[in-house]
């Protein structure tokens, strides 16, 4: 990517100043709060709380690379939903000037990251022939991964729906895990059949609009065949998740369905392996899209639970700790990486020569934030 010309930076600074002045003059306090609410997908709660002016908002978006000279797609999308005149009268005229600057300063009329122009032409080769040089393929490492609201699940003005399935027979202390989950989510222990929950909440046009995600927590004994219900009959996780895939939940397409499984997946104990040189120190969508299953352990191994203590199930305990600590800044899959690290590596969760290795199966197509 070519260097951004100073003239483009100057125009960008002029744009943000004009934008701040224009919006500041044209909206009242209530409208400002509405605008702040629309920024949930791009700004953390702390950033929104500290945003006392429009310029504060713009500076926060700059720091997170949502806006830059010539890169205004995310900002335009948010403001178009708020007041399209802001985009038409302020952003687009100056944006055109910035694009012209890039075209003037680049031999191949390349635009900055986040912009495209179908009228761009390849540069004419400076040789004795009229042939143009072949396009140079970029290495995968050179292709920027977009950091955009487009890749974040929307949750503006909506809540998450949590279903807790706790099979408590011969699982002393499991009610404490339910209490912790209920306290964290302000949810109820819904004792209904899976199809009932699906049809009443996820497939109801009235109810499905209220929720941006569905989280199902399953806690039980288990083995290689699946989880054990109170009638001692195994049910596979594949069967449970099949009730919630896109063909079965047409009103919830595009929204994430998360399954957190606290259960053994076998009878073996995960051993601790120490190498000799170890140092000390995803509209047309796939049927399976937008599902995440977080298992307490890998196939074939046990998941641990400390009875008669505040800890309870190790996986649930560490997961809730990590969410409470990091939900404002991290998306779910980042937090699950931290959970896996803690249970697998931290000495706090080692018991003699035993350990626990959580794992995740996912087809999520965006980042899921719980903020």
N, C-alpha and C positions, 0 to 999 in steps of 0.2 A: 504494500500500500504506500503510495507516494506521500511525502510530507505535506501537512496541511499548511497552505500559505498564510502568512500573517494577516493579509487582507481578509481572508475568510474568517479568521478568529475575530478580527475587529467587527465584521458584519454580524457575526454570531453574538458578540457582546451587545451590539446595537439592537439585535432582535430581542434578546432576553430583557433588555431595559424597556423597549417599546411594549413588549408583552406584559411586563409587570405594571407599567403605567396604565395601559389600556384596560386590563382586567381590574386593577385597583380602582379605577374611576367608574367602572360599569357594573360592579356587583356589590351587594350588601353583605352583612355578616352571615345571614342564613344561607345565601348562595355560596359564600366562601366555604362554609361547613359542608355543603353538598359537593363542592369541588374536591375538598379534602377526602370525603368519603369515596369518591370515584378513583382516588389514587391508591387504594388498598393493594392493588395488584403490583404496584411498582415501588411503594415506599413502606418502610417498616412502621409499626405503631409509634416508635420513638421519633422517627423522622417527621411523621404527621403531627405529633404532639408539639414538636419544636418549630413547626412551620407557621410562624406568625405573619409572614408576608408572602406574596406571590414569588418574590425573588428567592426566599428561603426554599420554596418548592422547587424552583428551577435549579438552584444550586445542588440540592439533594439529587435531582434527576441526572445532573451532570456528573456528579461523583459516582453514580451507579451506571454511567455510560448509556442511559436511556436517551439522552440528547447530546449532540456534539455538532460542530460545524457541518451542515448539510444532512444531519441525521435527526429527523423530527417525526418519523412515522408514528412512534408510540404516543408522543405528545399530541399530535394532530388527531389521533384516534380518540383519545380521552376528551380533548376539547371539542371535537365535533359532536360528541354525545352531549356535551354541556351547552355550547353555543357555537354553531358553525361559523358565525360572523368573525369570531376571533381568528379562526384558521384562515378564512378568506381574505380578511382585511389586514391582518398583521403578519402572520407566519409566511404564507405563500409568496407574497411579493418580495420579501427579503430573502426567502429561501431560493427563489429564482436567481437573485443576484449572486448568492453564494455558489450556486451550481455553475453560473457563468464564470466565476473566478476560477473554480477547479478546472473547467474546460480550457480556459485561457492558459493556465499554468501547467497543464499536462500535455505531453506530446501525443498521448493516445486518448485524450478526453476522458480519462478515468474519473469516476465520481467517488466520493468518500464512502466508507463502509456504511451500509444500510440504505443506499440509494441505487436506483437503476435507471437507465435511459435507453429505450429501444432504438433511439436514433444514433447511438454511439457507433462509430466506424473504427475498424482496425487501422492502426497507423500504417501509412504507406512506407514500404521498405526503401531505405536510402541506398539503392543499388542501381545497376544499369538495366535491370529488368522491371517489368510492370507487375511482376508477381508479388503478392503480399507474403510475409513470413508466416509459417504455420503457427497456430496458437500454441503457446507453451502451457502444458498442463501443470497445474499447481499440485504440489505434494499435499497429501492429506493433512499433514501437520500445519500447512500454511492456510488452510481453509478455516476461517474464524467461526466458532460456534456462537450463534446469535444469543445475546442476553436480552430478551425482549419480553414484554407482557404477553406476546403471542404464545410464548412457551410456558405460561403460568396458568394453572387452573383458576378461573374467576371465582371469587367468593364474596363479592360486594353485596352487603345487605342480606346474606343468607347464613344459615347455620349448618352444622354437620349433624348427621343422624348416626347415633351409635346403638348397636344391638349387642347386648352382652349375653352369651350363652355359657352358663356355668353348670357343668355336671358335677355336683358336689359329693356324690357318694364315695366314701372312702378317700376323700381329699380334704383332710383336716386343714383348716386355715384358709381355704379357698374363698370363703365369704369375705375375708379381709381384702383379698384382691379385688372382688366385686365392689366393695365399699370404696377402695381407692380409685378405681375406674369411674364409679358413679360420681364421686366427689370431684374428680378432675373434669369430667365431661358434662356434669349436671344432667346426666341421662338417667333413665329408669331401666331396671332389669326387665326387659320386655319378654314375657313368657308367652310367645305366640309361635305358630309354625312359620318356617322360612317363607313359604309361598304367601302366607297371610301378610307378613311384613312387607314383602316385595310388592304385592298388589295394592296394599293400603297406602304405603308411603312412596315407593319408587315409581309405581305405574299410575298413580293417581295424578291427573293433570293439575289438580288443586294443591295437593301436598308436595309433589316433586319439585315445584318451583321454590319451595322454602329452603331446600337443602342443596349445598354445593358438593357434598361428598357423603358416602356411606361407609361406616366403619363397623365391621363385625368382629367382636372379640370372642374367641372360642377357647374355653378352658376345660380340660378333661384329662382322663387317662387316655393313652393311645398306644398304638403299635404300628407295625409296618403297613397294615391294612387301612389305617385311618384313626379317627378318634372314637372313644367308647362312650355311648350314651348310657343313661341310667338303667336301661334294660339289657346292658352288656352287649349290645349289637354294634359292630363297627360301622361307621359311615365315613366315606372318603372325603377328603377336602375337595377333590374334583367334583364330587356330587353336590357338595354344598355350594361351591362357586358357580356351578352350572345354572342354578336358579337365578343368578344375578348377571349373567352375560348379556350383551347388547340386544340379542334377539328376544330375550325374555324381559328386558327392561327398556322398551323403546322411548319412554319419557325421561330416561336417565342417561341416554347416550351422550358421550362426551364428558361425563362426570366420573370421578374416580371412585372405585369400589375397593376398599382396603380390608384385608382379612388378617387378623393377628391371631396366631395359633399357639397357645400354651399347652403343649401335650408332648408326651414321649413319642418317638417315631421308631422305637425298637427297644431292645433290652440291653444293648451294649453301653458301656460307659466310655465317653470320649477321652482318650488318653492324652497325656501331655507329652509332646515330643520336643526334645531339646537337642539341636545339632551341636556337634563338638565345637564348631567355630562361632556359636551364637554369642553376640556381644552382651555385655552386662546391661549395660545401660539401654409412548405413541399418537347433508354431508353424508360421505360414504366412509364408513369406518369398519375395521375388522371386527368380527364377532367377539374376539377375545380381548379387544382393546380396553385400556383404562382400568386394569385390575392389578392390585398388588397383594401378594400373600407374604406375610412375615412370619416365619416359623421360629419357634423357640430353639430348635436344634436341627441338625442335619439328619437325613434318613438313616435309620438304624440305631439311633442313639437316644439316651434318656435326656429329659429336661428336668432340672432340679427345682425344688421348692423347700424353703425353710419353714418348718411347722412352728406354730405357736410363737411367732415373732412378727415384728413390723415389716419384715422383708417379704415373706410369702414367696410367690413364684419369682425366681431370679430375673427372668426375661421381662415380665410385666413391671417389676420394680425398677430395673435399669431403664426401660423404655419410657416410663412415666417421668423419671428423674430427668432424662435427656430432653424430653418434650418440654417440660416445665422450664428448663434452663435455656433452651435454644430455639423455641418455636418462633420467636420474633424475628430471628435472622436466618434460620436454616429451613430448607424444605425437607419433607419427610425422608427421602432417600439418603440425604446427607446425615440426618439424625440416626437412621438405622445403621449407617456405617460406624458411627460412634458407639452405638449399642453393641454391635458385633465386636468392635475393638475391645471394649471394656470387659465383656464376658469372656472373650478368648484370650486376652493378653494380660489384663490387670491382675496383679497378685491378690487383690481383694476378693476375687471370684474364683480363686483356685482352692481346691480341697484335696490336699495330699497330691496324688498323681491323677486327679480327675479335673476336667474342665467342661465347659459348654460352648458349642459353636452355633449360634443362630445363623439363619440364612434367609434370603429373600428371593422370591420369584415375581417378576413384574413385567407388565406391558403398559405401564403408565406412559403417556405421550407428552406430558408436561410436568412441570414442577408443582408439587402440592404443598402449600403453606397453610398452617393452622392459625395464622395471626388474624 
